[in-house]
Amino acid sequence: MVSLILIILIISTIGEILPIPFIEINQLFFILFFPIMLYFKRKSFKYLKINIILFIIITLSVYMLFQGLILSVDFDSYLRFMKNYIIAFSFIILTLTLTPKEHYKILNLYTHIASIIFVLEYILWKVRLFSIYLFIFNFPFSGIRNQAAFLSPNSYGIIISFLILSNLFLGIFKSKKYHCILALILIFPLFTTASRSAIFILLIGISIFGFLNSKLFGKVVIILSVLLIGYLLLSDNAFYILNDYNHIFFVRRFLNYFDERSLFGERTYEYIKIFEIYRDSWFTGLGFGNITGNNVLYVGMSSVHNEYLRFLIEGGVVGGFLFGFLIFILCFETYKLMRNTKLSKYFKNIIFTFFFMFLIAEMQYNFFNAHREGLILIFLGFSPMIYSKVLLLNVSIKKKIENRGIR
């Protein structure tokens, strides 16, 4: 089980070595082995309270299937949409059948392997070994923004942000300096993405993880730092500071925020267009999969670029409610996780950080519809539900916690 899920995550990290029409290789692997994995994990349904999640996912899937079909304006887009979401929802169910020990083992191994893959990606690109590079990675967006094997540079940057936090956690938790070194090295491929979203999510993750693990003085410093950064962003000072370095491509991308006077940048104008259409169909929604950027309803962005808005705008009242309920349960389980006094405080903090970063990431793109990064983010973002009811991670980790005084 551990090996199969680890393989799914790894082949979700690299490119299409064997291109297959309509479906990605990681999705095909998942479909082939999902019934087998579910059979061997069937007993987990008794121990993990996921019946309500299963009910919501099945109800939501059926609603998406028929509502999207009835309102579909592009049948091919609809089929791809449903394929990606059904696989994503199924992967949520599979993730929740993991035991804490299995999840931790996969997290540990995947952090090692994915970090090495992305360091290799950075080196191959820098030394211009394109023949090897293009075998497992996509050519950079517009030739200047690396995206590895993901849909966009932003997706790549967000995955790296999670890996940086995971390496920092393992570096401190396991006292392995090379994890801290990996975290620092991963900053270089992160900058090649020129992703504002990734930097924002990384800073949020570091702030939350640092705050939760700091004593009073550290918490005060982090709060003051966040307030200072917020003040700079809301004032004209940041514009003048960044403008001195406008010869750097990444800096120019941040300057666009100030020019457009909007958190969502150029997407704001597209959202206005989408809401104008939605206003006439607010109850039924516009139809799942219809905001694709090139149809009779809407011409613009390739997607809504926000998971919460997608289920509300495309799914209407019913779709928005069902997805909101799913997120509510995840939030409630995370709350119970943080109140669990039997589990390592330090480990709870990294899981909570992943959860919060996941919620923010879903504001940047429809990651349940992303055939690669979506599965990785589900594994990380839904992890609180695995640990919320357990007493201890496992005996060996308990001893490490007690030896280091981390409780």
C-alpha positions in Angstrom: 0.0 0.0 0.0 2.7 2.4 1.0 4.8 1.6 -2.1 1.8 2.0 -4.5 0.8 5.4 -3.1 4.4 6.5 -3.2 4.7 5.5 -6.8 1.5 7.5 -7.6 3.0 10.6 -6.0 6.4 10.1 -7.8 4.9 9.6 -11.3 2.7 12.7 -10.5 6.0 14.6 -10.0 7.7 13.7 -13.3 6.4 14.2 -16.9 4.7 11.8 -19.4 7.3 9.2 -20.1 4.6 7.2 -21.9 2.1 9.7 -23.4 -1.4 8.2 -23.5 -4.4 9.9 -25.1 -7.0 11.5 -22.8 -5.4 10.2 -19.5 -2.1 10.8 -17.7 0.2 8.0 -16.6 -0.3 8.7 -12.9 -4.0 8.6 -13.3 -3.9 5.4 -15.3 -1.7 3.8 -12.6 -4.2 5.0 -9.9 -7.2 3.6 -11.8 -5.6 0.2 -12.3 -4.6 -0.2 -8.6 -7.3 1.7 -6.8 -9.7 -1.3 -6.5 -6.8 -3.5 -5.2 -5.7 -0.8 -2.6 -9.2 -0.2 -1.5 -9.8 -4.0 -1.0 -6.7 -4.3 1.3 -7.7 -1.2 3.2 -11.4 -2.1 3.6 -11.0 -2.6 7.3 -9.8 1.0 7.7 -13.3 2.2 7.1 -14.3 0.8 10.5 -11.5 2.6 12.3 -11.5 5.9 10.5 -14.7 7.9 10.6 -14.9 8.7 6.9 -18.4 7.5 6.2 -19.7 11.1 6.1 -16.8 12.1 3.7 -17.7 9.1 1.5 -21.3 10.1 1.5 -20.5 13.7 0.6 -18.0 12.7 -2.2 -20.5 10.3 -3.8 -23.3 12.8 -3.6 -21.2 15.6 -5.0 -19.8 13.3 -7.8 -23.3 12.2 -8.8 -24.5 15.9 -8.8 -21.5 17.0 -10.9 -22.0 14.1 -13.3 -25.6 14.9 -14.2 -25.6 18.7 -13.7 -22.4 19.0 -15.8 -23.8 16.8 -18.5 -27.1 18.6 -18.7 -25.5 22.1 -18.9 -22.4 21.0 -20.9 -21.4 23.3 -23.8 -18.3 21.3 -24.7 -18.6 17.5 -24.2 -14.8 16.8 -24.5 -14.1 19.4 -21.8 -16.8 17.9 -19.7 -15.3 14.4 -19.9 -11.8 15.6 -19.0 -13.3 17.6 -16.1 -15.2 14.6 -14.7 -12.2 12.3 -15.2 -9.9 14.5 -13.2 -12.4 15.2 -10.4 -13.5 11.6 -10.0 -9.9 10.5 -9.6 -9.2 13.4 -7.2 -12.2 12.4 -5.0 -11.2 8.8 -5.1 -7.7 9.7 -4.0 -9.2 11.6 -1.0 -10.9 8.4 0.1 -7.8 6.3 -0.4 -5.7 8.8 1.5 -8.1 8.7 4.5 -7.7 4.9 4.7 -4.0 5.3 5.5 -2.8 4.8 9.1 -0.7 7.5 10.7 2.4 5.3 10.4 1.8 4.7 6.7 1.2 8.4 6.0 4.3 9.5 7.9 6.4 6.9 6.0 5.1 8.1 2.6 5.6 11.8 3.6 9.2 11.0 4.6 10.1 9.1 1.5 8.3 11.5 -0.9 10.0 14.5 0.6 13.4 12.8 0.0 12.6 11.7 -3.6 10.7 14.8 -4.8 13.4 17.2 -3.4 16.1 15.3 -5.3 14.0 15.4 -8.5 13.5 19.1 -8.3 17.2 19.8 -7.5 18.0 17.7 -10.5 15.5 19.7 -12.6 17.3 22.9 -11.5 20.7 21.6 -12.3 19.7 20.1 -15.7 18.2 23.4 -16.7 21.1 25.5 -15.6 23.7 23.4 -17.4 21.4 23.2 -20.5 21.1 19.4 -20.8 17.8 19.8 -22.6 17.8 16.3 -24.1 17.6 14.8 -20.6 15.5 17.6 -19.2 12.7 17.3 -21.7 12.4 13.5 -21.0 10.8 14.0 -17.6 10.0 17.8 -17.5 8.1 20.3 -19.6 9.8 23.2 -21.3 9.6 26.4 -19.2 6.5 28.5 -19.7 7.3 31.3 -22.2 10.8 29.9 -22.1 11.6 31.7 -18.8 9.4 30.3 -16.0 10.2 26.7 -15.0 7.2 24.5 -14.4 8.7 21.0 -14.2 6.0 18.5 -15.1 3.1 20.5 -13.7 0.3 22.6 -15.4 2.0 25.9 -14.7 4.9 27.6 -12.9 2.6 28.5 -10.1 1.7 24.9 -9.5 5.3 23.9 -9.5 6.2 26.7 -7.1 3.4 25.8 -4.7 4.6 22.1 -4.6 8.1 23.3 -3.8 6.8 25.5 -1.0 5.3 22.4 0.6 8.5 20.5 0.2 10.6 23.3 1.8 8.3 23.2 4.9 8.5 19.3 4.9 12.3 19.4 4.7 12.5 22.0 7.5 10.2 19.8 9.7 12.2 16.6 9.0 15.5 18.5 9.4 14.6 19.6 13.0 12.5 16.5 13.9 15.1 14.0 12.8 18.1 16.2 13.4 19.3 15.7 9.8 21.2 18.7 8.6 20.9 17.6 4.9 17.1 18.2 5.1 17.7 21.8 6.1 20.3 22.1 3.3 17.7 20.6 0.8 15.2 23.2 2.0 17.6 26.0 1.2 18.6 24.5 -2.2 14.9 24.2 -3.2 14.6 28.0 -3.0 16.6 28.2 -6.2 14.1 26.2 -8.3 11.3 28.0 -6.6 12.7 31.3 -7.9 12.9 29.9 -11.5 9.1 29.7 -11.4 8.7 33.4 -10.8 5.5 32.5 -9.0 4.0 35.2 -6.7 1.5 32.7 -5.4 4.2 30.2 -4.3 6.2 32.9 -2.5 3.0 34.0 -0.7 2.1 30.5 0.3 5.7 29.7 1.4 5.8 32.8 3.6 2.4 31.9 5.2 3.6 28.4 5.8 6.9 29.5 7.5 5.0 32.1 9.5 2.4 29.6 10.8 5.0 26.8 11.5 7.4 29.2 13.2 4.6 30.8 15.3 3.2 27.5 16.5 6.7 26.2 17.5 8.0 29.4 19.1 8.0 30.7 22.6 6.4 34.0 23.5 9.3 36.2 22.2 9.4 34.3 18.9 5.6 34.7 18.5 5.8 38.4 19.1 8.6 38.8 16.5 6.6 36.8 13.9 3.5 38.8 14.5 5.4 42.1 14.2 7.1 40.9 11.1 3.8 39.9 9.5 2.3 43.3 10.4 5.3 45.1 9.0 5.1 43.2 5.7 1.3 43.8 5.6 1.9 47.5 6.1 4.5 47.7 3.3 2.2 45.8 0.9 -0.7 48.2 1.7 1.4 51.3 1.4 3.3 52.8 -1.5 6.6 52.0 0.2 6.8 48.5 -1.2 6.3 49.9 -4.7 9.3 52.3 -4.3 11.5 49.6 -2.8 10.7 47.1 -5.5 11.0 49.7 -8.3 14.7 50.0 -7.6 15.1 46.4 -8.7 12.7 46.4 -11.7 15.4 44.9 -13.9 14.6 41.6 -12.3 11.8 39.6 -14.0 10.4 38.3 -10.7 10.3 41.8 -9.2 8.5 43.2 -12.2 5.8 40.5 -11.7 5.2 41.7 -8.1 5.1 45.3 -9.3 2.1 44.3 -11.5 0.0 43.8 -8.3 0.5 47.5 -7.4 -0.3 48.6 -11.0 -3.5 46.6 -11.0 -4.4 47.5 -7.4 -5.8 44.0 -6.8 -4.8 40.9 -4.9 -5.8 38.7 -7.9 -4.1 40.9 -10.4 -5.3 40.6 -14.0 -7.7 37.8 -13.0 -10.0 40.4 -11.4 -11.3 41.6 -14.8 -12.1 38.0 -15.7 -13.9 37.4 -12.4 -16.1 40.4 -13.2 -17.0 38.9 -16.5 -17.7 35.5 -15.0 -19.9 36.9 -12.2 -21.9 38.9 -14.8 -22.8 35.6 -16.4 -23.4 33.8 -13.1 -25.8 36.5 -11.9 -28.4 35.1 -14.3 -27.9 31.4 -13.2 -26.9 31.7 -9.5 -29.1 28.8 -8.3 -28.3 26.1 -10.9 -24.8 27.4 -11.6 -23.1 27.7 -15.0 -22.4 23.9 -15.4 -19.4 22.0 -14.2 -16.5 22.3 -16.7 -18.0 25.2 -18.6 -15.6 27.9 -17.5 -12.8 26.6 -19.8 -12.0 29.9 -21.5 -13.1 29.1 -25.0 -16.9 28.4 -25.4 -20.2 30.1 -26.0 -20.6 31.0 -22.3 -17.2 32.6 -21.6 -14.0 33.4 -23.3 -11.1 34.2 -21.1 -9.1 32.4 -18.4 -8.5 28.6 -18.9 -10.4 28.0 -15.6 -11.9 29.8 -12.7 -8.5 29.5 -10.9 -10.2 29.2 -7.6 -11.7 25.9 -6.3 -14.2 27.6 -3.9 -15.5 29.8 -6.7 -15.6 27.0 -9.2 -18.0 24.9 -7.0 -20.2 28.0 -6.4 -20.2 29.5 -9.9 -20.2 26.3 -11.9 -22.1 24.2 -9.4 -24.6 26.7 -8.1 -26.2 26.5 -4.6 -26.0 22.7 -4.3 -22.5 22.4 -5.6 -21.3 25.2 -3.4 -23.0 23.8 -0.3 -21.6 20.2 -0.8 -18.0 21.4 -1.4 -18.3 23.9 1.5 -19.5 21.0 3.8 -16.5 18.9 2.7 -14.1 21.7 3.6 -16.0 22.3 6.9 -15.4 18.7 7.9 -11.7 19.0 7.0 -11.5 22.2 9.2 -13.3 20.5 12.0 -11.0 17.5 12.0 -8.0 19.8 11.9 -9.4 21.6 15.0 -9.7 18.2 16.8 -6.2 17.4 15.7 -4.8 20.5 17.4 -6.7 19.7 20.6 -5.3 16.1 20.7 -2.9 16.2 23.7 -1.6 12.7 23.1 0.0 13.5 19.8 3.3 15.3 19.4 2.8 19.1 19.4 5.6 19.5 16.9 4.1 17.0 14.4 0.6 18.5 14.8 2.0 21.9 13.9 3.4 20.7 10.5 0.2 18.9 9.6 -1.8 22.1 10.5 0.6 24.1 8.4 0.1 21.8 5.4 -3.7 22.1 5.9 -3.7 25.9 5.9 -1.3 26.1 2.9 -3.6 23.7 1.1 -6.6 26.0 1.8 -4.7 29.0 0.4 -3.5 27.1 -2.6 -7.1 26.2 -3.6 -7.7 29.9 -3.9 -5.0 30.1 -6.6 -6.1 27.3 -8.9 -8.6 24.4 -9.3 -6.2 21.8 -8.0 -8.8 19.0 -7.7 -8.8 19.3 -11.5 -5.0 19.2 -11.8 -4.0 15.7 -12.8 -0.6 15.9 -11.2 -0.2 18.5 -8.4 -3.8 17.8 -7.3 -3.0 14.3 -6.0 0.1 15.6 -4.2 -1.8 18.4 -2.5 -4.7 16.1 -1.5 -2.2 13.8 0.2 -0.8 16.7 2.2 -3.9 18.8 2.7 -6.2 16.1 3.9 -3.6 14.6 6.3 -5.3 16.2 9.5 -8.1 13.7 9.1 -5.7 10.8 9.4 -4.2 12.1 12.7 -7.1 13.8 14.4 -8.3 10.7 16.3 -5.1 8.8 16.9 -3.3 8.7 20.2 0.3 8.5 19.1 2.0 8.4 15.7 3.9 5.2 16.5 6.2 3.9 19.3 9.5 4.8 17.6 8.4 8.4 17.0 7.0 8.6 20.5 10.5 7.8 21.9 12.1 10.4 19.7 9.6 13.0 20.9 10.2 12.2 24.5 14.0 12.1 24.2 13.9 15.6 22.7 11.3 17.0 25.0 8.9 17.8 22.2 5.4 17.3 23.5 
